[in-house]
Amino acid sequence: MQFNKNDISSLGRVTRLKLINSITGVKPANLVGTKSKKGVSNLAIISSVVHLSSDPALIGFITRPCGKYRRDTYNNIMEQQQYTINHILEKDIKKAHYTSAKFDESISEFEACGFQEEYIDGIEAPFVKECEIKIGLQYQEHVKITSSNTTLIIGEIIHISLPSEILDQNGYMDLSTSKSVGISGLNSYYSLSLLDSFPYARVENIHQELM
């Protein structure tokens, strides 16, 4: 089966949305925790977190188009300048999925979907207590993507919480041990398993390594 540009454009809106959202493969599944200036906590599922830099420690994620719908996550980050990103666990995928519902701005997705807020000194945004891998971020900048009317939010990592047993002596994390999950499309969830691990790729070692 093949699709050219015209084929893709001719697909029904929902079919096209599902295809294009899943064509990139399995993506990290996270919950973004924020708080409004009125003190209402917000929790939103996202699958677009991407590493940008290790020094400074920067990661980004994409927010949906603003304008037609209220975007509490985006608004809260712009106002409060801090937010959290939390790895979703296998046992929590159903609860996490329903944080994407369009709740009234006065309702906290934490309470509505059965998650507990957790606070760490120096970070005003709520973490998800149930999650094992948690990242606290300070907002740095945002980049408007005009071709899709979306926004790349960039934050500096100012806090990391994780179980010591999932981190090896070289600093690598075994995400299968942590029970973190991935997302394909908008509503399909995958468990993660470690297949293999390789040394840093050097040209002079390729022949030996691939024999």
TIDO-609015 format. One record per residue (C-alpha): residue in three letters; chain; z, y, x. Coordinates in nm, 4 decimals. Each point is the difference from the previous one (the first is absolute). Example, Ala and Ser with C-alpha at 12.3 -4.5 7.8 and 13.67 -1.06 7.14 Angstrom:
pt residuo=ALA; cadena=A; zz=0.7800; yy=-0.4500; xx=1.2300;
pt residuo=SER; cadena=A; zz=-0.0660; yy=0.3440; xx=0.1370;
This chain:
pt residuo=MET; cadena=A; zz=0.0000; yy=0.0000; xx=0.0000;
pt residuo=GLN; cadena=A; zz=-0.0969; yy=0.3426; xx=0.1328;
pt residuo=PHE; cadena=A; zz=0.0422; yy=0.3554; xx=-0.1277;
pt residuo=ASN; cadena=A; zz=-0.1973; yy=0.3040; xx=0.1111;
pt residuo=LYS; cadena=A; zz=0.1077; yy=0.3590; xx=-0.0705;
pt residuo=ASN; cadena=A; zz=-0.1743; yy=0.0061; xx=-0.3385;
pt residuo=ASP; cadena=A; zz=0.1566; yy=-0.3324; xx=-0.0992;
pt residuo=ILE; cadena=A; zz=0.3457; yy=0.1325; xx=0.0826;
pt residuo=SER; cadena=A; zz=-0.0602; yy=0.3235; xx=-0.1902;
pt residuo=SER; cadena=A; zz=-0.1218; yy=-0.1967; xx=-0.3030;
pt residuo=LEU; cadena=A; zz=0.3129; yy=-0.2112; xx=-0.0282;
pt residuo=GLY; cadena=A; zz=0.2418; yy=0.0782; xx=-0.2779;
pt residuo=ARG; cadena=A; zz=0.2841; yy=0.2313; xx=0.1051;
pt residuo=VAL; cadena=A; zz=0.2713; yy=-0.2690; xx=-0.0098;
pt residuo=THR; cadena=A; zz=-0.2166; yy=-0.2642; xx=0.1722;
pt residuo=ARG; cadena=A; zz=-0.0963; yy=0.2447; xx=0.2747;
pt residuo=LEU; cadena=A; zz=0.3616; yy=0.1092; xx=0.0430;
pt residuo=LYS; cadena=A; zz=0.1187; yy=-0.3592; xx=0.0432;
pt residuo=LEU; cadena=A; zz=-0.2810; yy=-0.0933; xx=0.2408;
pt residuo=ILE; cadena=A; zz=0.0299; yy=0.3020; xx=0.2289;
pt residuo=ASN; cadena=A; zz=0.3801; yy=-0.0120; xx=0.0022;
pt residuo=SER; cadena=A; zz=-0.0007; yy=-0.3633; xx=0.1130;
pt residuo=ILE; cadena=A; zz=-0.3032; yy=-0.0044; xx=0.2357;
pt residuo=THR; cadena=A; zz=0.2060; yy=0.1230; xx=0.2965;
pt residuo=GLY; cadena=A; zz=0.2217; yy=-0.3089; xx=-0.0136;
pt residuo=VAL; cadena=A; zz=0.3758; yy=-0.0375; xx=-0.0069;
pt residuo=LYS; cadena=A; zz=0.1893; yy=0.3255; xx=0.0608;
pt residuo=PRO; cadena=A; zz=0.3704; yy=0.0705; xx=0.0598;
pt residuo=ALA; cadena=A; zz=0.2119; yy=0.0201; xx=-0.3155;
pt residuo=ASN; cadena=A; zz=0.2573; yy=0.2791; xx=0.0076;
pt residuo=LEU; cadena=A; zz=0.2196; yy=0.2110; xx=-0.2236;
pt residuo=VAL; cadena=A; zz=0.0212; yy=0.3744; xx=0.0676;
pt residuo=GLY; cadena=A; zz=0.3353; yy=0.1530; xx=-0.0859;
pt residuo=THR; cadena=A; zz=0.0323; yy=0.3726; xx=-0.0705;
pt residuo=LYS; cadena=A; zz=0.2270; yy=0.2388; xx=-0.1870;
pt residuo=SER; cadena=A; zz=-0.0947; yy=0.3095; xx=-0.1992;
pt residuo=LYS; cadena=A; zz=0.1647; yy=0.3391; xx=0.0445;
pt residuo=LYS; cadena=A; zz=0.1680; yy=-0.0697; xx=-0.3358;
pt residuo=GLY; cadena=A; zz=0.1635; yy=-0.3078; xx=0.1541;
pt residuo=VAL; cadena=A; zz=-0.2087; yy=-0.2662; xx=-0.1767;
pt residuo=SER; cadena=A; zz=-0.0850; yy=-0.2946; xx=0.2272;
pt residuo=ASN; cadena=A; zz=-0.3537; yy=-0.1381; xx=-0.0048;
pt residuo=LEU; cadena=A; zz=-0.1442; yy=-0.3298; xx=0.1181;
pt residuo=ALA; cadena=A; zz=-0.3722; yy=-0.0771; xx=0.0285;
pt residuo=ILE; cadena=A; zz=-0.1893; yy=-0.3052; xx=0.1221;
pt residuo=ILE; cadena=A; zz=-0.2731; yy=0.0669; xx=0.2576;
pt residuo=SER; cadena=A; zz=-0.2389; yy=-0.2131; xx=0.2054;
pt residuo=SER; cadena=A; zz=-0.1494; yy=0.2591; xx=0.2351;
pt residuo=VAL; cadena=A; zz=0.2571; yy=0.0399; xx=0.2786;
pt residuo=VAL; cadena=A; zz=-0.1698; yy=0.0303; xx=0.3380;
pt residuo=HIS; cadena=A; zz=0.1247; yy=0.0400; xx=0.3590;
pt residuo=LEU; cadena=A; zz=-0.1184; yy=0.3297; xx=0.1538;
pt residuo=SER; cadena=A; zz=0.1951; yy=0.0416; xx=0.3230;
pt residuo=SER; cadena=A; zz=0.2843; yy=-0.1605; xx=0.1950;
pt residuo=ASP; cadena=A; zz=0.1008; yy=0.3126; xx=0.1933;
pt residuo=PRO; cadena=A; zz=0.0738; yy=0.1956; xx=-0.2090;
pt residuo=ALA; cadena=A; zz=0.0725; yy=-0.2787; xx=-0.2488;
pt residuo=LEU; cadena=A; zz=-0.2330; yy=0.0913; xx=-0.2865;
pt residuo=ILE; cadena=A; zz=-0.1157; yy=-0.1979; xx=-0.3032;
pt residuo=GLY; cadena=A; zz=-0.2024; yy=0.1102; xx=-0.2978;
pt residuo=PHE; cadena=A; zz=-0.0861; yy=-0.1037; xx=-0.3520;
pt residuo=ILE; cadena=A; zz=-0.2489; yy=0.1111; xx=-0.2625;
pt residuo=THR; cadena=A; zz=0.1008; yy=0.1603; xx=-0.3282;
pt residuo=ARG; cadena=A; zz=-0.2216; yy=-0.0168; xx=-0.3078;
pt residuo=PRO; cadena=A; zz=-0.1997; yy=0.3028; xx=-0.1211;
pt residuo=CYS; cadena=A; zz=0.2153; yy=0.2886; xx=-0.1177;
pt residuo=GLY; cadena=A; zz=-0.0779; yy=0.2209; xx=-0.2972;
pt residuo=LYS; cadena=A; zz=-0.0580; yy=-0.2162; xx=-0.3079;
pt residuo=TYR; cadena=A; zz=0.3267; yy=-0.1928; xx=0.0300;
pt residuo=ARG; cadena=A; zz=0.3478; yy=0.0946; xx=0.1197;
pt residuo=ARG; cadena=A; zz=0.0649; yy=-0.1301; xx=0.3526;
pt residuo=ASP; cadena=A; zz=0.3760; yy=-0.0180; xx=0.0457;
pt residuo=THR; cadena=A; zz=-0.0114; yy=-0.1659; xx=0.3439;
pt residuo=TYR; cadena=A; zz=-0.2312; yy=0.2671; xx=0.1425;
pt residuo=ASN; cadena=A; zz=0.1930; yy=0.2854; xx=-0.1631;
pt residuo=ASN; cadena=A; zz=0.3374; yy=-0.1298; xx=0.1156;
pt residuo=ILE; cadena=A; zz=-0.1162; yy=-0.0401; xx=0.3602;
pt residuo=MET; cadena=A; zz=-0.1451; yy=0.3509; xx=0.0044;
pt residuo=GLU; cadena=A; zz=0.3229; yy=0.1440; xx=-0.1399;
pt residuo=GLN; cadena=A; zz=0.2621; yy=-0.2065; xx=0.1815;
pt residuo=GLN; cadena=A; zz=-0.1859; yy=-0.0852; xx=0.3240;
pt residuo=GLN; cadena=A; zz=0.1587; yy=-0.3439; xx=0.0335;
pt residuo=TYR; cadena=A; zz=-0.0861; yy=-0.3418; xx=-0.1431;
pt residuo=THR; cadena=A; zz=0.0443; yy=-0.3701; xx=0.0646;
pt residuo=ILE; cadena=A; zz=-0.2359; yy=-0.2965; xx=0.0261;
pt residuo=ASN; cadena=A; zz=0.1419; yy=-0.3426; xx=-0.0791;
pt residuo=HIS; cadena=A; zz=-0.1622; yy=-0.3439; xx=0.0449;
pt residuo=ILE; cadena=A; zz=-0.0179; yy=-0.1919; xx=-0.3273;
pt residuo=LEU; cadena=A; zz=0.1538; yy=-0.3472; xx=0.0077;
pt residuo=GLU; cadena=A; zz=-0.1508; yy=-0.3077; xx=-0.1645;
pt residuo=LYS; cadena=A; zz=0.2862; yy=-0.0222; xx=-0.2495;
pt residuo=ASP; cadena=A; zz=-0.0557; yy=0.3580; xx=-0.1181;
pt residuo=ILE; cadena=A; zz=-0.3765; yy=0.0159; xx=-0.0579;
pt residuo=LYS; cadena=A; zz=0.0196; yy=0.0175; xx=-0.3808;
pt residuo=LYS; cadena=A; zz=0.2564; yy=0.2805; xx=0.0005;
pt residuo=ALA; cadena=A; zz=-0.1929; yy=0.1854; xx=0.2703;
pt residuo=HIS; cadena=A; zz=-0.3281; yy=-0.0331; xx=-0.1886;
pt residuo=TYR; cadena=A; zz=0.1355; yy=0.1753; xx=-0.3073;
pt residuo=THR; cadena=A; zz=0.1056; yy=0.3098; xx=0.1937;
pt residuo=SER; cadena=A; zz=-0.3674; yy=0.0977; xx=-0.0389;
pt residuo=ALA; cadena=A; zz=0.0494; yy=0.0601; xx=-0.3744;
pt residuo=LYS; cadena=A; zz=-0.0239; yy=0.3641; xx=-0.1120;
pt residuo=PHE; cadena=A; zz=0.3676; yy=0.0724; xx=-0.0618;
pt residuo=ASP; cadena=A; zz=0.1185; yy=0.3406; xx=-0.1183;
pt residuo=GLU; cadena=A; zz=0.1021; yy=0.2216; xx=0.2929;
pt residuo=SER; cadena=A; zz=0.3617; yy=-0.0073; xx=-0.1202;
pt residuo=ILE; cadena=A; zz=0.0174; yy=-0.3802; xx=0.0410;
pt residuo=SER; cadena=A; zz=0.0746; yy=-0.1667; xx=0.3337;
pt residuo=GLU; cadena=A; zz=-0.2136; yy=-0.3046; xx=0.0801;
pt residuo=PHE; cadena=A; zz=0.2973; yy=-0.1337; xx=0.1962;
pt residuo=GLU; cadena=A; zz=0.2004; yy=-0.0350; xx=-0.3192;
pt residuo=ALA; cadena=A; zz=-0.2908; yy=-0.0872; xx=-0.2282;
pt residuo=CYS; cadena=A; zz=-0.1263; yy=-0.2833; xx=0.2237;
pt residuo=GLY; cadena=A; zz=0.3308; yy=-0.1360; xx=0.1212;
pt residuo=PHE; cadena=A; zz=0.0272; yy=0.1279; xx=0.3577;
pt residuo=GLN; cadena=A; zz=0.3043; yy=0.1538; xx=0.1685;
pt residuo=GLU; cadena=A; zz=-0.0065; yy=0.3273; xx=0.1890;
pt residuo=GLU; cadena=A; zz=0.1411; yy=0.0057; xx=0.3531;
pt residuo=TYR; cadena=A; zz=0.0671; yy=0.3079; xx=0.2110;
pt residuo=ILE; cadena=A; zz=0.0261; yy=0.0327; xx=0.3766;
pt residuo=ASP; cadena=A; zz=0.1581; yy=0.2995; xx=0.1760;
pt residuo=GLY; cadena=A; zz=-0.2485; yy=0.2740; xx=0.0771;
pt residuo=ILE; cadena=A; zz=-0.2628; yy=-0.1175; xx=-0.2478;
pt residuo=GLU; cadena=A; zz=0.0086; yy=0.1412; xx=-0.3514;
pt residuo=ALA; cadena=A; zz=-0.2676; yy=-0.2294; xx=-0.1436;
pt residuo=PRO; cadena=A; zz=0.1117; yy=-0.3348; xx=-0.1474;
pt residuo=PHE; cadena=A; zz=-0.0664; yy=-0.3329; xx=0.1700;
pt residuo=VAL; cadena=A; zz=-0.0364; yy=-0.3225; xx=-0.1999;
pt residuo=LYS; cadena=A; zz=0.3191; yy=-0.1980; xx=0.0590;
pt residuo=GLU; cadena=A; zz=-0.1663; yy=-0.3347; xx=-0.0769;
pt residuo=CYS; cadena=A; zz=-0.2671; yy=0.0433; xx=0.2690;
pt residuo=GLU; cadena=A; zz=0.0607; yy=-0.1321; xx=0.3511;
pt residuo=ILE; cadena=A; zz=-0.2422; yy=0.2231; xx=0.1926;
pt residuo=LYS; cadena=A; zz=0.0536; yy=0.3697; xx=-0.0733;
pt residuo=ILE; cadena=A; zz=-0.1527; yy=0.3088; xx=0.1577;
pt residuo=GLY; cadena=A; zz=0.1264; yy=0.3560; xx=-0.0329;
pt residuo=LEU; cadena=A; zz=-0.2573; yy=0.2736; xx=0.0507;
pt residuo=GLN; cadena=A; zz=-0.0170; yy=0.3736; xx=0.0521;
pt residuo=TYR; cadena=A; zz=-0.3125; yy=0.1598; xx=-0.1466;
pt residuo=GLN; cadena=A; zz=-0.2353; yy=0.1438; xx=0.2653;
pt residuo=GLU; cadena=A; zz=-0.3272; yy=0.0891; xx=-0.1682;
pt residuo=HIS; cadena=A; zz=-0.2522; yy=-0.1002; xx=-0.2626;
pt residuo=VAL; cadena=A; zz=-0.3767; yy=-0.0233; xx=0.0182;
pt residuo=LYS; cadena=A; zz=-0.2165; yy=0.0517; xx=-0.3064;
pt residuo=ILE; cadena=A; zz=-0.2835; yy=-0.2532; xx=-0.0270;
pt residuo=THR; cadena=A; zz=-0.2548; yy=0.1984; xx=-0.1970;
pt residuo=SER; cadena=A; zz=-0.2449; yy=-0.2866; xx=-0.0547;
pt residuo=SER; cadena=A; zz=0.2573; yy=-0.1874; xx=-0.2117;
pt residuo=ASN; cadena=A; zz=0.2400; yy=0.2809; xx=-0.0967;
pt residuo=THR; cadena=A; zz=0.2834; yy=-0.1993; xx=0.1563;
pt residuo=THR; cadena=A; zz=0.2546; yy=0.1005; xx=0.2633;
pt residuo=LEU; cadena=A; zz=0.1186; yy=-0.1601; xx=0.3222;
pt residuo=ILE; cadena=A; zz=0.3743; yy=0.0600; xx=0.0376;
pt residuo=ILE; cadena=A; zz=0.1180; yy=-0.0161; xx=0.3616;
pt residuo=GLY; cadena=A; zz=0.3656; yy=-0.0472; xx=0.0906;
pt residuo=GLU; cadena=A; zz=0.2024; yy=-0.0511; xx=0.3160;
pt residuo=ILE; cadena=A; zz=0.2287; yy=-0.3013; xx=0.0074;
pt residuo=ILE; cadena=A; zz=0.3599; yy=0.1179; xx=0.0398;
pt residuo=HIS; cadena=A; zz=0.1789; yy=-0.3199; xx=-0.0997;
pt residuo=ILE; cadena=A; zz=-0.0682; yy=-0.3759; xx=-0.0036;
pt residuo=SER; cadena=A; zz=0.2188; yy=-0.2698; xx=-0.1539;
pt residuo=LEU; cadena=A; zz=-0.0854; yy=-0.3686; xx=0.0415;
pt residuo=PRO; cadena=A; zz=0.1693; yy=-0.3361; xx=0.0564;
pt residuo=SER; cadena=A; zz=0.0433; yy=-0.0661; xx=0.3731;
pt residuo=GLU; cadena=A; zz=-0.1240; yy=-0.3588; xx=-0.0332;
pt residuo=ILE; cadena=A; zz=-0.3562; yy=0.1020; xx=-0.0922;
pt residuo=LEU; cadena=A; zz=-0.0456; yy=0.2042; xx=0.3186;
pt residuo=ASP; cadena=A; zz=-0.0897; yy=-0.1857; xx=0.3193;
pt residuo=GLN; cadena=A; zz=0.0876; yy=0.1055; xx=0.3562;
pt residuo=ASN; cadena=A; zz=-0.3343; yy=0.1817; xx=0.0362;
pt residuo=GLY; cadena=A; zz=0.0470; yy=0.2109; xx=-0.3120;
pt residuo=TYR; cadena=A; zz=-0.2340; yy=-0.1943; xx=-0.2286;
pt residuo=MET; cadena=A; zz=0.1024; yy=-0.0760; xx=-0.3575;
pt residuo=ASP; cadena=A; zz=-0.0553; yy=-0.3336; xx=-0.1710;
pt residuo=LEU; cadena=A; zz=-0.0885; yy=0.1151; xx=-0.3506;
pt residuo=SER; cadena=A; zz=-0.0062; yy=-0.3557; xx=-0.1319;
pt residuo=THR; cadena=A; zz=0.3681; yy=-0.0321; xx=0.0873;
pt residuo=SER; cadena=A; zz=0.0749; yy=0.3272; xx=-0.1774;
pt residuo=LYS; cadena=A; zz=-0.1699; yy=-0.1230; xx=-0.3199;
pt residuo=SER; cadena=A; zz=-0.2059; yy=0.3193; xx=-0.0210;
pt residuo=VAL; cadena=A; zz=-0.3087; yy=-0.0216; xx=-0.2228;
pt residuo=GLY; cadena=A; zz=-0.3526; yy=0.1352; xx=-0.0175;
pt residuo=ILE; cadena=A; zz=-0.2204; yy=0.1325; xx=-0.2810;
pt residuo=SER; cadena=A; zz=-0.3653; yy=-0.0563; xx=-0.0779;
pt residuo=GLY; cadena=A; zz=-0.1526; yy=0.2344; xx=-0.2547;
pt residuo=LEU; cadena=A; zz=0.2443; yy=0.1469; xx=-0.2479;
pt residuo=ASN; cadena=A; zz=0.1972; yy=-0.2983; xx=-0.1207;
pt residuo=SER; cadena=A; zz=-0.0342; yy=-0.3096; xx=0.2229;
pt residuo=TYR; cadena=A; zz=0.2818; yy=-0.0781; xx=0.2428;
pt residuo=TYR; cadena=A; zz=-0.0060; yy=-0.2228; xx=0.3083;
pt residuo=SER; cadena=A; zz=0.2648; yy=-0.1538; xx=0.2216;
pt residuo=LEU; cadena=A; zz=-0.0383; yy=0.0453; xx=0.3752;
pt residuo=SER; cadena=A; zz=0.0061; yy=-0.2738; xx=0.2627;
pt residuo=LEU; cadena=A; zz=-0.0314; yy=0.0262; xx=0.3775;
pt residuo=LEU; cadena=A; zz=-0.3106; yy=-0.1847; xx=0.1237;
pt residuo=ASP; cadena=A; zz=0.0186; yy=0.0755; xx=0.3726;
pt residuo=SER; cadena=A; zz=0.0822; yy=0.2650; xx=0.2563;
pt residuo=PHE; cadena=A; zz=-0.2082; yy=0.0973; xx=0.3051;
pt residuo=PRO; cadena=A; zz=0.0586; yy=0.2031; xx=0.3172;
pt residuo=TYR; cadena=A; zz=-0.1439; yy=0.3475; xx=0.0482;
pt residuo=ALA; cadena=A; zz=-0.3792; yy=-0.0341; xx=0.0236;
pt residuo=ARG; cadena=A; zz=-0.1381; yy=0.0670; xx=0.3504;
pt residuo=VAL; cadena=A; zz=-0.3664; yy=-0.0438; xx=0.0897;
pt residuo=GLU; cadena=A; zz=0.0798; yy=-0.1916; xx=0.3180;
pt residuo=ASN; cadena=A; zz=0.1963; yy=-0.2595; xx=-0.1974;
pt residuo=ILE; cadena=A; zz=-0.2423; yy=-0.0611; xx=-0.2864;
pt residuo=HIS; cadena=A; zz=-0.1904; yy=-0.2922; xx=0.1543;
pt residuo=GLN; cadena=A; zz=0.3217; yy=-0.1833; xx=0.0838;
pt residuo=GLU; cadena=A; zz=0.1616; yy=0.0700; xx=-0.3393;
pt residuo=LEU; cadena=A; zz=-0.3016; yy=-0.1084; xx=-0.2072;
pt residuo=MET; cadena=A; zz=-0.0725; yy=-0.3230; xx=0.1888;
